[in-house]
Amino acid sequence: MASASCSYKELKPGDLIEIFRTGYRHWAIYVGNGYVIHLAPPSEVCEAGVASLMSVFTEKACIRKDPLGLVVGCDRYQVNNIFDGKMEVRPIPEILKEAESRVGEEVDYSVTSANCEHFVTDLRYGVARSCQVDDVMVAAKAALGVIAVGAVAGLCYQLVKRRDRQKE
């Protein structure tokens, strides 16, 4: 795991950088010379941290190229080429060319289907995926399942109780 004090020489162009913000993870792609390209809401300051949670309310984002240290701020980060070994990695020169060509674009943004993790995984693997969204969706489905089981159990209890009262 890298920390904010690690040498940029340890990073390789095309690496996915996972930045641990409070409450979520921000993602960027390392393009060399200490710079990353990432997706950010138009109003976001790079090192916004918790303030960038406001990104859930935006429908547009900008593709930006910023110094990694500025984007990371005081947060912890690591290289996380999350799908290496599971998906084919696009050629690095192709990844970098596409990333650089998109800097400055304003794009549609959705926390569930077009966020910063989707952006960088699409660049590296050609497939837009977000594990943090997948994790939230699995947890939400599990919670709904528990609620549904509880509701059915409560309904059954009420029906049995009513039947017992009618027998009396």
MDAnalysis code that builds the backbone (N, CA, C; Angstrom):
import MDAnalysis as mda
import numpy as np

u = mda.Universe.empty(504, n_residues=168, atom_resindex=np.repeat(np.arange(168), 3), trajectory=True)
u.add_TopologyAttr("name", ["N", "CA", "C"] * 168)
u.add_TopologyAttr("resid", np.arange(1, 169))
u.add_TopologyAttr("resname", ["MET", "ALA", "SER", "ALA", "SER", "CYS", "SER", "TYR", "LYS", "GLU", "LEU", "LYS", "PRO", "GLY", "ASP", "LEU", "ILE", "GLU", "ILE", "PHE", "ARG", "THR", "GLY", "TYR", "ARG", "HIS", "TRP", "ALA", "ILE", "TYR", "VAL", "GLY", "ASN", "GLY", "TYR", "VAL", "ILE", "HIS", "LEU", "ALA", "PRO", "PRO", "SER", "GLU", "VAL", "CYS", "GLU", "ALA", "GLY", "VAL", "ALA", "SER", "LEU", "MET", "SER", "VAL", "PHE", "THR", "GLU", "LYS", "ALA", "CYS", "ILE", "ARG", "LYS", "ASP", "PRO", "LEU", "GLY", "LEU", "VAL", "VAL", "GLY", "CYS", "ASP", "ARG", "TYR", "GLN", "VAL", "ASN", "ASN", "ILE", "PHE", "ASP", "GLY", "LYS", "MET", "GLU", "VAL", "ARG", "PRO", "ILE", "PRO", "GLU", "ILE", "LEU", "LYS", "GLU", "ALA", "GLU", "SER", "ARG", "VAL", "GLY", "GLU", "GLU", "VAL", "ASP", "TYR", "SER", "VAL", "THR", "SER", "ALA", "ASN", "CYS", "GLU", "HIS", "PHE", "VAL", "THR", "ASP", "LEU", "ARG", "TYR", "GLY", "VAL", "ALA", "ARG", "SER", "CYS", "GLN", "VAL", "ASP", "ASP", "VAL", "MET", "VAL", "ALA", "ALA", "LYS", "ALA", "ALA", "LEU", "GLY", "VAL", "ILE", "ALA", "VAL", "GLY", "ALA", "VAL", "ALA", "GLY", "LEU", "CYS", "TYR", "GLN", "LEU", "VAL", "LYS", "ARG", "ARG", "ASP", "ARG", "GLN", "LYS", "GLU"])
u.atoms.positions = np.array([
    [0.850, -1.175, 0.000],
    [0.000, 0.000, 0.000],
    [0.891, 1.232, 0.000],
    [0.532, 2.172, -0.783],
    [1.283, 3.420, -0.821],
    [0.700, 4.381, 0.207],
    [1.495, 5.317, 0.625],
    [0.991, 6.367, 1.500],
    [1.260, 7.699, 0.820],
    [0.763, 8.746, 1.402],
    [0.929, 10.061, 0.796],
    [2.399, 10.443, 0.668],
    [3.289, 9.748, 1.379],
    [4.708, 10.102, 1.325],
    [5.507, 9.189, 0.395],
    [4.852, 8.263, -0.291],
    [5.605, 7.345, -1.141],
    [6.148, 8.067, -2.368],
    [7.130, 7.458, -2.961],
    [7.746, 8.042, -4.150],
    [6.894, 7.733, -5.376],
    [6.739, 8.729, -6.233],
    [5.978, 8.514, -7.461],
    [6.687, 7.509, -8.362],
    [7.969, 7.259, -8.124],
    [8.710, 6.272, -8.912],
    [8.150, 4.878, -8.710],
    [7.453, 4.652, -7.582],
    [6.857, 3.351, -7.302],
    [5.588, 3.126, -8.122],
    [5.002, 4.193, -8.614],
    [3.772, 4.101, -9.393],
    [4.112, 3.918, -10.861],
    [3.262, 3.159, -11.552],
    [3.461, 2.952, -12.982],
    [2.303, 3.590, -13.742],
    [2.593, 4.242, -14.867],
    [1.506, 4.787, -15.676],
    [0.460, 3.697, -15.974],
    [-0.790, 4.084, -15.827],
    [-1.892, 3.146, -16.031],
    [-2.396, 2.526, -14.742],
    [-1.657, 2.703, -13.622],
    [-2.109, 2.172, -12.332],
    [-3.369, 2.892, -11.878],
    [-4.277, 2.136, -11.289],
    [-5.463, 2.729, -10.672],
    [-5.110, 3.102, -9.241],
    [-5.461, 4.305, -8.851],
    [-5.175, 4.818, -7.520],
    [-6.490, 4.922, -6.757],
    [-6.561, 4.222, -5.635],
    [-7.733, 4.252, -4.758],
    [-7.413, 5.183, -3.592],
    [-8.241, 6.199, -3.408],
    [-8.019, 7.209, -2.372],
    [-9.128, 7.067, -1.336],
    [-8.724, 6.891, -0.097],
    [-9.677, 6.613, 0.976],
    [-10.189, 7.903, 1.602],
    [-11.341, 8.370, 1.116],
    [-12.005, 9.532, 1.673],
    [-12.908, 9.055, 2.813],
    [-13.381, 9.959, 3.619],
    [-14.319, 9.599, 4.678],
    [-15.651, 9.227, 4.031],
    [-16.061, 7.985, 4.200],
    [-17.360, 7.539, 3.706],
    [-17.373, 6.956, 2.306],
    [-16.305, 7.088, 1.553],
    [-16.262, 6.519, 0.210],
    [-14.809, 6.517, -0.282],
    [-14.612, 5.956, -1.461],
    [-13.284, 5.933, -2.071],
    [-13.328, 6.706, -3.389],
    [-12.342, 7.572, -3.584],
    [-12.191, 8.294, -4.849],
    [-11.159, 7.535, -5.664],
    [-11.319, 7.531, -6.987],
    [-10.416, 6.789, -7.867],
    [-9.823, 7.707, -8.916],
    [-8.581, 7.401, -9.273],
    [-7.875, 8.148, -10.309],
    [-6.974, 7.169, -11.048],
    [-6.451, 7.588, -12.176],
    [-5.508, 6.756, -12.921],
    [-4.195, 7.526, -13.027],
    [-3.110, 6.839, -12.692],
    [-1.799, 7.484, -12.710],
    [-1.305, 7.569, -14.148],
    [-0.869, 8.775, -14.541],
    [-0.412, 8.968, -15.921],
    [1.068, 9.335, -16.004],
    [1.756, 9.338, -14.866],
    [3.195, 9.600, -14.856],
    [3.545, 10.988, -14.375],
    [4.809, 11.166, -14.032],
    [5.345, 12.457, -13.581],
    [4.571, 13.068, -12.415],
    [4.006, 12.207, -11.565],
    [3.280, 12.699, -10.389],
    [1.851, 13.129, -10.650],
    [1.315, 12.859, -11.835],
    [-0.045, 13.304, -12.190],
    [-1.023, 12.144, -12.312],
    [-2.283, 12.452, -12.014],
    [-3.389, 11.517, -12.210],
    [-4.469, 12.198, -13.034],
    [-5.287, 11.385, -13.656],
    [-6.495, 11.864, -14.328],
    [-7.655, 11.229, -13.586],
    [-8.649, 12.048, -13.289],
    [-9.779, 11.556, -12.496],
    [-11.042, 12.309, -12.875],
    [-12.154, 11.785, -12.404],
    [-13.470, 12.359, -12.656],
    [-13.903, 13.093, -11.396],
    [-14.261, 14.356, -11.522],
    [-14.646, 15.146, -10.356],
    [-15.797, 16.072, -10.718],
    [-16.711, 16.307, -9.768],
    [-17.778, 17.279, -10.016],
    [-17.158, 18.628, -10.354],
    [-17.788, 19.403, -11.215],
    [-17.220, 20.677, -11.662],
    [-16.828, 21.614, -10.519],
    [-17.541, 21.571, -9.404],
    [-17.269, 22.492, -8.301],
    [-16.259, 21.937, -7.300],
    [-15.834, 20.685, -7.464],
    [-14.982, 20.060, -6.451],
    [-13.553, 20.584, -6.492],
    [-13.060, 20.896, -5.309],
    [-11.637, 21.183, -5.185],
    [-10.969, 19.831, -4.987],
    [-9.800, 19.640, -5.532],
    [-9.155, 18.329, -5.535],
    [-9.165, 17.640, -4.184],
    [-8.679, 18.338, -3.171],
    [-8.525, 17.696, -1.866],
    [-9.739, 17.924, -0.970],
    [-10.915, 17.979, -1.558],
    [-12.136, 18.324, -0.826],
    [-12.499, 17.319, 0.251],
    [-12.116, 16.063, 0.093],
    [-12.423, 15.059, 1.103],
    [-13.917, 14.924, 1.315],
    [-14.355, 15.095, 2.573],
    [-15.761, 14.926, 2.922],
    [-16.661, 15.852, 2.116],
    [-16.207, 17.055, 1.824],
    [-17.028, 18.002, 1.062],
    [-17.392, 17.443, -0.295],
    [-16.552, 16.567, -0.847],
    [-16.853, 16.030, -2.166],
    [-17.937, 14.965, -2.118],
    [-18.418, 14.622, -0.919],
    [-19.597, 13.765, -0.835],
    [-20.789, 14.434, -1.503],
    [-20.720, 15.754, -1.681],
    [-21.785, 16.486, -2.362],
    [-21.906, 16.026, -3.811],
    [-20.909, 15.283, -4.302],
    [-20.946, 14.813, -5.685],
    [-22.161, 13.931, -5.962],
    [-22.767, 13.358, -4.918],
    [-23.955, 12.535, -5.153],
    [-25.111, 13.355, -5.693],
    [-25.041, 14.679, -5.556],
    [-26.132, 15.535, -6.009],
    [-25.899, 16.152, -7.386],
    [-24.816, 15.800, -8.041],
    [-24.521, 16.401, -9.332],
    [-24.820, 15.423, -10.464],
    [-25.097, 15.960, -11.634],
    [-25.352, 15.123, -12.808],
    [-24.250, 15.251, -13.836],
    [-23.293, 16.129, -13.586],
    [-22.177, 16.350, -14.509],
    [-20.873, 16.286, -13.726],
    [-19.803, 15.904, -14.415],
    [-18.473, 15.880, -13.808],
    [-17.459, 16.255, -14.877],
    [-16.292, 16.679, -14.420],
    [-15.203, 17.051, -15.325],
    [-14.086, 16.019, -15.236],
    [-13.489, 15.741, -16.368],
    [-12.298, 14.885, -16.399],
    [-11.122, 15.827, -16.210],
    [-10.360, 15.587, -15.124],
    [-9.293, 16.503, -14.746],
    [-7.954, 15.799, -14.661],
    [-6.902, 16.565, -14.890],
    [-5.536, 16.101, -14.688],
    [-4.935, 16.984, -13.609],
    [-4.556, 16.353, -12.498],
    [-4.043, 17.089, -11.348],
    [-2.872, 16.331, -10.740],
    [-2.022, 17.037, -9.989],
    [-0.956, 16.344, -9.261],
    [-1.564, 15.373, -8.246],
    [-1.004, 14.176, -8.165],
    [-1.525, 13.174, -7.233],
    [-1.573, 13.722, -5.810],
    [-0.524, 14.399, -5.377],
    [-0.493, 14.933, -4.014],
    [-1.631, 15.894, -3.733],
    [-2.034, 16.665, -4.714],
    [-3.140, 17.597, -4.551],
    [-4.468, 16.851, -4.447],
    [-4.636, 15.817, -5.266],
    [-5.876, 15.038, -5.246],
    [-5.993, 14.251, -3.939],
    [-4.887, 13.676, -3.490],
    [-4.890, 12.863, -2.276],
    [-5.067, 13.722, -1.034],
    [-4.440, 14.890, -1.001],
    [-4.510, 15.723, 0.199],
    [-3.923, 14.962, 1.375],
    [-4.657, 14.903, 2.464],
    [-4.198, 14.205, 3.672],
    [-4.715, 12.769, 3.753],
    [-5.435, 12.329, 2.731],
    [-6.026, 10.991, 2.762],
    [-4.996, 9.918, 2.423],
    [-5.306, 8.716, 2.821],
    [-4.489, 7.543, 2.519],
    [-4.842, 7.078, 1.112],
    [-3.884, 6.475, 0.407],
    [-4.183, 5.942, -0.921],
    [-3.320, 4.725, -1.193],
    [-3.711, 3.981, -2.226],
    [-2.952, 2.812, -2.643],
    [-3.171, 2.557, -4.123],
    [-2.212, 1.849, -4.720],
    [-2.418, 1.333, -6.068],
    [-3.379, 0.164, -5.917],
    [-4.426, 0.133, -6.726],
    [-5.376, -0.974, -6.668],
    [-5.865, -1.272, -8.088],
    [-5.079, -2.064, -8.789],
    [-5.471, -2.516, -10.126],
    [-6.430, -3.693, -9.932],
    [-7.592, -3.339, -9.489],
    [-8.596, -4.212, -8.897],
    [-8.982, -5.444, -9.725],
    [-9.003, -5.310, -11.033],
    [-9.443, -6.433, -11.862],
    [-8.313, -7.106, -12.637],
    [-7.062, -6.753, -12.343],
    [-5.941, -7.441, -13.000],
    [-6.044, -8.930, -12.670],
    [-5.863, -9.775, -13.666],
    [-5.994, -11.213, -13.474],
    [-7.421, -11.698, -13.694],
    [-8.379, -10.788, -13.670],
    [-9.783, -11.136, -13.905],
    [-10.251, -10.588, -15.241],
    [-9.670, -9.453, -15.634],
    [-10.000, -8.816, -16.911],
    [-8.698, -8.485, -17.628],
    [-8.794, -8.409, -18.921],
    [-7.626, -8.047, -19.712],
    [-7.349, -6.547, -19.572],
    [-6.080, -6.221, -19.327],
    [-5.663, -4.820, -19.223],
    [-5.385, -4.302, -20.626],
    [-5.993, -3.169, -20.955],
    [-5.734, -2.557, -22.262],
    [-4.259, -2.143, -22.336],
    [-3.700, -2.031, -23.528],
    [-2.307, -1.576, -23.651],
    [-2.136, -0.205, -22.980],
    [-1.083, -0.076, -22.170],
    [-0.847, 1.150, -21.407],
    [-0.802, 2.396, -22.305],
    [-0.083, 2.371, -23.437],
    [-0.086, 3.575, -24.289],
    [-1.496, 3.979, -24.734],
    [-2.345, 2.988, -24.978],
    [-3.733, 3.251, -25.379],
    [-4.515, 3.881, -24.220],
    [-4.319, 3.357, -23.014],
    [-4.980, 3.897, -21.821],
    [-4.596, 5.362, -21.642],
    [-3.289, 5.626, -21.691],
    [-2.792, 6.989, -21.451],
    [-3.259, 7.958, -22.526],
    [-3.244, 7.511, -23.777],
    [-3.678, 8.369, -24.877],
    [-5.150, 8.750, -24.707],
    [-5.982, 7.763, -24.405],
    [-7.407, 8.058, -24.225],
    [-7.633, 8.956, -23.014],
    [-6.965, 8.663, -21.900],
    [-7.138, 9.475, -20.683],
    [-6.749, 10.924, -20.958],
    [-5.582, 11.121, -21.552],
    [-5.104, 12.485, -21.838],
    [-6.040, 13.214, -22.805],
    [-6.566, 12.486, -23.788],
    [-7.426, 13.128, -24.790],
    [-8.761, 13.578, -24.205],
    [-9.121, 13.036, -23.055],
    [-10.425, 13.353, -22.460],
    [-10.358, 14.444, -21.400],
    [-9.151, 14.848, -21.020],
    [-9.005, 15.890, -19.999],
    [-9.749, 17.155, -20.449],
    [-10.540, 17.702, -19.536],
    [-11.309, 18.906, -19.825],
    [-12.736, 18.620, -20.249],
    [-13.051, 17.384, -20.580],
    [-14.423, 17.037, -20.979],
    [-15.359, 17.127, -19.777],
    [-16.580, 17.580, -20.040],
    [-17.644, 17.486, -19.055],
    [-18.490, 16.290, -19.476],
    [-18.740, 15.378, -18.534],
    [-19.461, 14.146, -18.842],
    [-20.615, 13.954, -17.873],
    [-21.549, 13.090, -18.254],
    [-22.639, 12.739, -17.350],
    [-22.050, 12.021, -16.142],
    [-22.656, 12.250, -14.966],
    [-22.182, 11.651, -13.723],
    [-23.355, 11.030, -12.990],
    [-23.132, 9.849, -12.459],
    [-24.107, 9.188, -11.604],
    [-23.328, 8.394, -10.570],
    [-23.655, 8.578, -9.316],
    [-22.927, 7.877, -8.260],
    [-23.074, 6.360, -8.412],
    [-24.169, 5.893, -9.026],
    [-24.390, 4.452, -9.157],
    [-23.967, 3.860, -10.498],
    [-23.835, 4.681, -11.546],
    [-23.540, 4.087, -12.856],
    [-22.471, 4.802, -13.673],
    [-22.024, 5.960, -13.239],
    [-20.995, 6.696, -13.995],
    [-20.173, 7.552, -13.036],
    [-19.503, 6.883, -12.084],
    [-18.714, 7.617, -11.099],
    [-17.221, 7.508, -11.413],
    [-16.383, 7.991, -10.515],
    [-14.936, 8.018, -10.765],
    [-14.345, 6.611, -10.897],
    [-14.877, 5.642, -10.174],
    [-14.384, 4.265, -10.290],
    [-14.781, 3.664, -11.636],
    [-16.014, 3.902, -12.069],
    [-16.436, 3.459, -13.400],
    [-15.501, 4.035, -14.465],
    [-15.176, 5.325, -14.316],
    [-14.337, 6.021, -15.285],
    [-12.966, 5.358, -15.417],
    [-12.290, 5.122, -14.291],
    [-10.923, 4.585, -14.385],
    [-10.903, 3.107, -14.767],
    [-11.897, 2.324, -14.335],
    [-11.907, 0.913, -14.742],
    [-12.212, 0.791, -16.234],
    [-13.021, 1.700, -16.750],
    [-13.279, 1.692, -18.192],
    [-11.992, 2.012, -18.961],
    [-11.212, 2.951, -18.455],
    [-9.940, 3.273, -19.116],
    [-8.989, 2.074, -19.097],
    [-8.834, 1.433, -17.943],
    [-7.838, 0.360, -17.810],
    [-8.285, -0.955, -18.446],
    [-9.563, -1.301, -18.287],
    [-10.042, -2.628, -18.722],
    [-11.024, -2.583, -19.886],
    [-11.520, -1.395, -20.213],
    [-12.533, -1.305, -21.257],
    [-13.913, -1.682, -20.759],
    [-14.067, -1.788, -19.438],
    [-15.339, -2.136, -18.817],
    [-15.529, -1.222, -17.612],
    [-16.639, -0.503, -17.575],
    [-16.928, 0.408, -16.465],
    [-17.557, -0.371, -15.317],
    [-16.806, -0.526, -14.214],
    [-17.294, -1.244, -13.033],
    [-16.978, -0.442, -11.784],
    [-17.798, -0.612, -10.761],
    [-17.549, 0.031, -9.473],
    [-17.856, -0.958, -8.361],
    [-16.816, -1.465, -7.737],
    [-17.001, -2.416, -6.635],
    [-17.693, -1.774, -5.440],
    [-17.416, -0.481, -5.188],
    [-18.073, 0.131, -4.038],
    [-19.572, 0.244, -4.271],
    [-20.001, 0.471, -5.504],
    [-21.435, 0.483, -5.814],
    [-21.986, -0.933, -5.691],
    [-21.247, -1.920, -6.228],
    [-21.681, -3.313, -6.116],
    [-21.849, -3.706, -4.649],
    [-20.889, -3.314, -3.796],
    [-20.957, -3.646, -2.370],
    [-22.188, -3.033, -1.713],
    [-22.487, -1.787, -2.042],
    [-23.658, -1.108, -1.472],
    [-24.932, -1.796, -1.939],
    [-24.972, -2.173, -3.219],
    [-26.170, -2.829, -3.752],
    [-26.393, -4.189, -3.075],
    [-25.340, -4.957, -2.854],
    [-25.458, -6.248, -2.174],
    [-25.963, -6.038, -0.752],
    [-25.394, -5.055, -0.053],
    [-25.828, -4.765, 1.316],
    [-27.288, -4.319, 1.350],
    [-27.685, -3.499, 0.382],
    [-29.068, -3.025, 0.329],
    [-30.032, -4.186, 0.078],
    [-29.647, -5.080, -0.825],
    [-30.491, -6.248, -1.100],
    [-30.603, -7.129, 0.131],
    [-29.493, -7.309, 0.851],
    [-29.517, -8.124, 2.067],
    [-30.421, -7.475, 3.115],
    [-30.306, -6.155, 3.266],
    [-31.143, -5.438, 4.234],
    [-32.609, -5.557, 3.864],
    [-32.913, -5.412, 2.577],
    [-34.304, -5.557, 2.135],
    [-34.806, -6.972, 2.382],
    [-33.932, -7.950, 2.202],
    [-34.300, -9.340, 2.473],
    [-34.648, -9.549, 3.935],
    [-33.844, -8.987, 4.830],
    [-34.108, -9.092, 6.267],
    [-35.422, -8.406, 6.605],
    [-35.653, -7.239, 6.033],
    [-36.903, -6.503, 6.282],
    [-38.091, -7.317, 5.779],
    [-37.948, -7.906, 4.589],
    [-39.044, -8.697, 4.019],
    [-39.346, -9.921, 4.883],
    [-38.299, -10.612, 5.339],
    [-38.498, -11.784, 6.202],
    [-39.183, -11.355, 7.494],
    [-38.751, -10.226, 8.055],
    [-39.371, -9.712, 9.277],
    [-40.834, -9.365, 9.063],
    [-41.129, -8.767, 7.925],
    [-42.518, -8.394, 7.625],
    [-43.386, -9.632, 7.474],
    [-42.878, -10.649, 6.785],
    [-43.641, -11.896, 6.595],
    [-43.842, -12.583, 7.945],
    [-42.795, -12.610, 8.756],
    [-42.914, -13.231, 10.079],
    [-43.947, -12.492, 10.921],
    [-43.917, -11.154, 10.883],
    [-44.887, -10.352, 11.631],
    [-46.304, -10.601, 11.149],
    [-46.478, -10.702, 9.842],
    [-47.799, -10.973, 9.272],
    [-48.289, -12.349, 9.705],
    [-47.422, -13.350, 9.640],
    [-47.793, -14.708, 10.066],
    [-48.196, -14.719, 11.536],
    [-47.422, -14.009, 12.351],
    [-47.740, -13.926, 13.788],
    [-49.121, -13.328, 13.992],
    [-49.435, -12.246, 13.286],
    [-50.735, -11.599, 13.421],
    [-51.864, -12.528, 12.970],
    [-51.650, -13.267, 11.889],
    [-52.667, -14.204, 11.395],
    [-52.918, -15.331, 12.400],
    [-51.840, -15.874, 12.973],
    [-51.972, -16.946, 13.967],
    [-52.678, -16.409, 15.205],
    [-52.298, -15.203, 15.626],
    [-52.911, -14.580, 16.791],
    [-54.408, -14.377, 16.566],
    [-54.771, -13.888, 15.363],
    [-56.189, -13.666, 15.031],
    [-56.947, -14.981, 15.022],
    [-56.345, -16.032, 14.437],
    [-56.992, -17.355, 14.384],
    [-57.214, -17.876, 15.798],
    [-56.222, -17.701, 16.676],
    [-56.349, -18.192, 18.057],
    [-57.465, -17.452, 18.788],
    [-57.614, -16.139, 18.525],
    [-58.675, -15.357, 19.153],
    [-60.051, -15.831, 18.670],
    [-60.135, -16.194, 17.405],
    [-61.418, -16.645, 16.841],
    [-61.815, -17.984, 17.423],
    [-60.851, -18.834, 17.797],
    [-61.142, -20.140, 18.391],
    [-61.701, -20.013, 19.811],
    [-61.311, -18.929, 20.476],
    [-61.715, -18.752, 21.888],
    [-63.128, -18.423, 22.054],
])
